[in-house]
């Protein structure tokens, strides 16, 4: 089925019809700034006077080089880096870097950050932006702080008042409604050798199901199905997740179909610091998407907003001409292919609550103001030592007005290993938008049908 911006608008309009008013979370004078001094989703519209330009509506013009089929080409092909940050000048720029970025530069001679001109390409479909302004007057946190009241779609907190509200903006951000993707994950050895694990994944918001009835999907944010397609020893294994909005009141529902045993079983370990799928111990379940799941094990502090060099408009990393071996190198990805820009980010610090357990005692999140996507995360162990550094390389899907990631990286500063999630360069059909699914496609009974070895 052909998917376009009109279908996006239709799906969002269906969501809007079910909304009910609730007491405003922020003053009316602040809400009035949305679409004026603030962008429709809550970023500062103005630039900083020199390096960060004003937001003028995002990148909505498809480049002439775009071949279609969501094979995104670089709309800025002739731009060169303004400068590079490496060991010789990192002290000069570290006020605009995370401690993790600085640590990567100090650990690897070959790691550097190429800084390009800033382009504020991010934009969401118009109805998502319209709904976001409505959310500012209607959506609130559950009293526990672990869920949302009166949320359907869009950014729940465009003018956030707390750290956990910023994180919920990331967790709930619009991803296209009903999509499938074919991606690869790699966990290179310290010398750079790797063998990819490949997945076919589906992510569907309940309102985009063909047979959607609100009463059948209460507290469900989206449905996720992940089928391993290679290597052969893992092929046919399927993970199914019903991602709940309040995961404390109702825990994430997860099942695994093991193709070797031909049986479906519950998978409560797919949460918090449970091991990530086929990740060779290099990530936790809640490392996927840089952060996902229930926020209840941490105290969330909103440090504030700052300017940082973050991965942005990383179209060269999605280039179809590249092989995975062109990207994956010893210690880290090929930084020659990366692009960093100066953007404003929200800094949120999560510290583990007394009596709670997680392998990460502290996590510092840097969240892009224009997309609410997490760009960088620094992870600290129980001794307070910096351990892992995550980066997500943003691209704008300019044919559909959807911000996304080219892929995500997670570097282990101690072991010298790392993980890359979401590679698409060698996949024939990386993304399909507007897939047609029904509720029965995301039931445990459907796992056996999906798990064909």
TADA-V519855 format. One record per backbone hydrogen bond with DSSP energy under -1.0 kcal/mol. CO is the residue of the C=O (numbers start at 0). NH is the residue of the N-H. E is the energy in kcal/mol with one decimal. If there is no record, write none. Layout:
co=<CO,CO>
nh=<NH,NH>
e=<E,E>
//
This chain:
co=<3,4,5,6,7,8,9,10,11,12,14,15,26,27,29,30,32,32,36,37,38,42,44,51,62,67,69,75,82,84,85,85,89,92,93,95,97,98,99,100,101,102,103,107,112,113,114,114,118,120,124,125,126,127,128,129,130,131,133,134,139,141,146,148,161,162,163,164,165,166,167,175,176,177,177,178,179,180,182,183,184,185,188,192,196,197,197,198,199,200,201,202,203,204,205,208,212,213,216,218,221,222,223,224,225,226,227,229,230,230,233,236,237,238,239,240,241,242,242,245,252,253,254,255,256,257,257,262,264,266,268,270,271,273,275,278,282,283,284,286,294,296,298,300,300,303,305,307,309,312,314,315,318,322,323,326,333,334,338,339,340,342,343,344,345,346,346,347,348,349,350,352,360,361,362,363,364,365,365,366,367,372,374,375,376,377,378,378,379,379,380,384,386,387,388,389,390,392,393,394,395,396,396,396,401,403,406,407,408,409,410,411,416,418,419,420,422,423,429,431,436,437,438,442,443,445,446,449>
nh=<7,8,9,10,11,12,13,14,15,16,17,18,30,31,32,33,35,37,44,34,41,38,54,47,65,70,71,78,114,112,88,89,93,95,96,308,101,102,103,104,105,106,107,110,84,339,81,82,120,58,128,129,130,131,132,133,134,135,136,138,148,144,141,139,165,166,167,168,169,170,171,177,204,433,434,202,431,200,198,422,196,419,191,188,184,228,229,182,226,180,224,178,222,207,208,211,215,216,219,244,242,203,240,201,238,199,235,197,233,234,236,227,256,225,254,223,252,220,221,249,241,266,239,264,237,261,262,257,255,269,270,273,285,284,278,281,275,286,287,289,297,352,350,302,348,346,344,342,340,314,317,318,321,325,327,333,336,337,311,115,309,307,368,305,366,302,303,364,300,362,298,355,351,379,349,377,347,374,375,345,371,367,391,365,389,363,386,387,360,361,383,380,412,378,410,376,408,405,313,403,397,399,400,401,396,394,392,420,390,418,388,415,411,409,185,407,183,426,181,179,209,440,441,445,446,449,450,451>
e=<-1.5,-2.2,-2.1,-2.3,-2.2,-2.3,-1.6,-1.2,-2.0,-1.2,-1.7,-1.4,-2.0,-2.1,-1.5,-1.7,-2.6,-2.5,-2.6,-1.4,-1.9,-2.9,-2.9,-1.8,-1.7,-1.6,-1.1,-1.3,-2.9,-2.2,-1.3,-1.2,-1.3,-2.4,-1.5,-2.6,-2.1,-2.3,-2.1,-2.0,-2.3,-2.0,-2.1,-1.0,-2.2,-1.9,-3.4,-1.2,-1.6,-2.9,-1.9,-2.7,-2.4,-1.7,-1.3,-1.3,-2.4,-1.5,-1.5,-2.7,-3.2,-2.1,-2.6,-1.3,-1.4,-1.9,-2.3,-1.7,-1.4,-2.6,-2.2,-1.5,-3.2,-1.7,-1.7,-2.5,-2.7,-3.1,-2.8,-2.1,-2.7,-2.3,-2.7,-2.8,-2.8,-2.7,-1.2,-2.2,-3.0,-2.6,-2.2,-2.5,-2.7,-2.5,-2.1,-1.4,-2.1,-1.5,-1.8,-2.4,-2.3,-2.4,-3.0,-2.4,-2.7,-2.6,-3.0,-2.6,-1.6,-1.4,-1.9,-2.8,-3.0,-2.9,-2.4,-2.6,-1.8,-3.5,-1.1,-1.7,-3.1,-2.6,-2.7,-2.2,-2.0,-2.0,-1.0,-2.1,-2.7,-1.8,-2.2,-2.6,-2.2,-2.6,-1.4,-2.2,-2.1,-1.5,-1.1,-1.7,-1.4,-2.5,-2.2,-1.0,-2.7,-3.6,-3.0,-2.6,-2.4,-1.5,-1.0,-1.1,-1.4,-1.5,-2.8,-2.4,-1.7,-1.0,-2.1,-3.2,-2.4,-2.9,-2.1,-2.3,-2.7,-1.9,-1.3,-3.4,-2.9,-2.4,-3.1,-1.9,-2.6,-2.9,-3.1,-2.2,-2.4,-3.0,-1.4,-2.8,-2.4,-2.3,-2.4,-2.4,-3.0,-2.6,-3.3,-1.1,-1.8,-1.2,-2.0,-2.5,-2.7,-3.0,-3.2,-2.0,-3.0,-3.8,-3.1,-2.7,-1.8,-1.7,-1.3,-1.4,-2.7,-2.1,-2.4,-2.5,-1.9,-1.7,-2.3,-1.8,-2.7,-2.1,-2.0,-2.7,-1.9,-1.9,-1.6,-2.4,-2.9,-1.7,-1.9,-1.3,-1.2,-1.7,-2.2,-1.8>
//
